[in-house]
Amino acid sequence: MEGDVSFMCPKCGKAKIVRTKHERKLATQYTCPECGFTGPN
């Protein structure tokens, strides 16, 4: 959808993280399923 983004985990680079426009606006946390990194910090 428009406004959604996907990117590789900024820590390990192994898992693809997908964030909706709504999640980004609320700054909800995500957790990498590979390394456990959480963001945004």
Phi and psi in radians as a Rosetta constraint file:
Dihedral C 1 N 2 CA 2 C 2 CIRCULARHARMONIC -1.151 0.35
Dihedral N 2 CA 2 C 2 N 3 CIRCULARHARMONIC 2.316 0.35
Dihedral C 2 N 3 CA 3 C 3 CIRCULARHARMONIC 1.635 0.35
Dihedral N 3 CA 3 C 3 N 4 CIRCULARHARMONIC -0.188 0.35
Dihedral C 3 N 4 CA 4 C 4 CIRCULARHARMONIC -1.400 0.35
Dihedral N 4 CA 4 C 4 N 5 CIRCULARHARMONIC 2.630 0.35
Dihedral C 4 N 5 CA 5 C 5 CIRCULARHARMONIC -2.325 0.35
Dihedral N 5 CA 5 C 5 N 6 CIRCULARHARMONIC 2.670 0.35
Dihedral C 5 N 6 CA 6 C 6 CIRCULARHARMONIC -2.371 0.35
Dihedral N 6 CA 6 C 6 N 7 CIRCULARHARMONIC 2.513 0.35
Dihedral C 6 N 7 CA 7 C 7 CIRCULARHARMONIC -2.736 0.35
Dihedral N 7 CA 7 C 7 N 8 CIRCULARHARMONIC 2.793 0.35
Dihedral C 7 N 8 CA 8 C 8 CIRCULARHARMONIC -1.386 0.35
Dihedral N 8 CA 8 C 8 N 9 CIRCULARHARMONIC 2.617 0.35
Dihedral C 8 N 9 CA 9 C 9 CIRCULARHARMONIC -0.893 0.35
Dihedral N 9 CA 9 C 9 N 10 CIRCULARHARMONIC 2.245 0.35
Dihedral C 9 N 10 CA 10 C 10 CIRCULARHARMONIC -1.184 0.35
Dihedral N 10 CA 10 C 10 N 11 CIRCULARHARMONIC -0.286 0.35
Dihedral C 10 N 11 CA 11 C 11 CIRCULARHARMONIC -1.624 0.35
Dihedral N 11 CA 11 C 11 N 12 CIRCULARHARMONIC -0.942 0.35
Dihedral C 11 N 12 CA 12 C 12 CIRCULARHARMONIC -1.792 0.35
Dihedral N 12 CA 12 C 12 N 13 CIRCULARHARMONIC -0.425 0.35
Dihedral C 12 N 13 CA 13 C 13 CIRCULARHARMONIC 1.255 0.35
Dihedral N 13 CA 13 C 13 N 14 CIRCULARHARMONIC 0.204 0.35
Dihedral C 13 N 14 CA 14 C 14 CIRCULARHARMONIC -1.709 0.35
Dihedral N 14 CA 14 C 14 N 15 CIRCULARHARMONIC -0.550 0.35
Dihedral C 14 N 15 CA 15 C 15 CIRCULARHARMONIC -1.910 0.35
Dihedral N 15 CA 15 C 15 N 16 CIRCULARHARMONIC 2.500 0.35
Dihedral C 15 N 16 CA 16 C 16 CIRCULARHARMONIC -1.544 0.35
Dihedral N 16 CA 16 C 16 N 17 CIRCULARHARMONIC 2.206 0.35
Dihedral C 16 N 17 CA 17 C 17 CIRCULARHARMONIC -1.823 0.35
Dihedral N 17 CA 17 C 17 N 18 CIRCULARHARMONIC 2.282 0.35
Dihedral C 17 N 18 CA 18 C 18 CIRCULARHARMONIC -2.031 0.35
Dihedral N 18 CA 18 C 18 N 19 CIRCULARHARMONIC 2.248 0.35
Dihedral C 18 N 19 CA 19 C 19 CIRCULARHARMONIC -2.199 0.35
Dihedral N 19 CA 19 C 19 N 20 CIRCULARHARMONIC 2.267 0.35
Dihedral C 19 N 20 CA 20 C 20 CIRCULARHARMONIC -1.415 0.35
Dihedral N 20 CA 20 C 20 N 21 CIRCULARHARMONIC 2.854 0.35
Dihedral C 20 N 21 CA 21 C 21 CIRCULARHARMONIC -1.007 0.35
Dihedral N 21 CA 21 C 21 N 22 CIRCULARHARMONIC -0.729 0.35
Dihedral C 21 N 22 CA 22 C 22 CIRCULARHARMONIC -1.124 0.35
Dihedral N 22 CA 22 C 22 N 23 CIRCULARHARMONIC -0.796 0.35
Dihedral C 22 N 23 CA 23 C 23 CIRCULARHARMONIC -1.080 0.35
Dihedral N 23 CA 23 C 23 N 24 CIRCULARHARMONIC -0.700 0.35
Dihedral C 23 N 24 CA 24 C 24 CIRCULARHARMONIC -1.152 0.35
Dihedral N 24 CA 24 C 24 N 25 CIRCULARHARMONIC -0.716 0.35
Dihedral C 24 N 25 CA 25 C 25 CIRCULARHARMONIC -1.097 0.35
Dihedral N 25 CA 25 C 25 N 26 CIRCULARHARMONIC -0.697 0.35
Dihedral C 25 N 26 CA 26 C 26 CIRCULARHARMONIC -1.445 0.35
Dihedral N 26 CA 26 C 26 N 27 CIRCULARHARMONIC -0.163 0.35
Dihedral C 26 N 27 CA 27 C 27 CIRCULARHARMONIC 1.005 0.35
Dihedral N 27 CA 27 C 27 N 28 CIRCULARHARMONIC 0.717 0.35
Dihedral C 27 N 28 CA 28 C 28 CIRCULARHARMONIC -1.212 0.35
Dihedral N 28 CA 28 C 28 N 29 CIRCULARHARMONIC 2.572 0.35
Dihedral C 28 N 29 CA 29 C 29 CIRCULARHARMONIC -1.340 0.35
Dihedral N 29 CA 29 C 29 N 30 CIRCULARHARMONIC 2.647 0.35
Dihedral C 29 N 30 CA 30 C 30 CIRCULARHARMONIC -2.211 0.35
Dihedral N 30 CA 30 C 30 N 31 CIRCULARHARMONIC 2.744 0.35
Dihedral C 30 N 31 CA 31 C 31 CIRCULARHARMONIC -2.241 0.35
Dihedral N 31 CA 31 C 31 N 32 CIRCULARHARMONIC 2.283 0.35
Dihedral C 31 N 32 CA 32 C 32 CIRCULARHARMONIC -1.233 0.35
Dihedral N 32 CA 32 C 32 N 33 CIRCULARHARMONIC 2.227 0.35
Dihedral C 32 N 33 CA 33 C 33 CIRCULARHARMONIC -1.259 0.35
Dihedral N 33 CA 33 C 33 N 34 CIRCULARHARMONIC -0.262 0.35
Dihedral C 33 N 34 CA 34 C 34 CIRCULARHARMONIC -1.554 0.35
Dihedral N 34 CA 34 C 34 N 35 CIRCULARHARMONIC -0.848 0.35
Dihedral C 34 N 35 CA 35 C 35 CIRCULARHARMONIC -2.032 0.35
Dihedral N 35 CA 35 C 35 N 36 CIRCULARHARMONIC -0.176 0.35
Dihedral C 35 N 36 CA 36 C 36 CIRCULARHARMONIC 1.498 0.35
Dihedral N 36 CA 36 C 36 N 37 CIRCULARHARMONIC 0.035 0.35
Dihedral C 36 N 37 CA 37 C 37 CIRCULARHARMONIC -1.023 0.35
Dihedral N 37 CA 37 C 37 N 38 CIRCULARHARMONIC 2.397 0.35
Dihedral C 37 N 38 CA 38 C 38 CIRCULARHARMONIC -2.062 0.35
Dihedral N 38 CA 38 C 38 N 39 CIRCULARHARMONIC 2.531 0.35
Dihedral C 38 N 39 CA 39 C 39 CIRCULARHARMONIC -2.668 0.35
Dihedral N 39 CA 39 C 39 N 40 CIRCULARHARMONIC 3.022 0.35
Dihedral C 39 N 40 CA 40 C 40 CIRCULARHARMONIC -1.289 0.35
Dihedral N 40 CA 40 C 40 N 41 CIRCULARHARMONIC 2.612 0.35
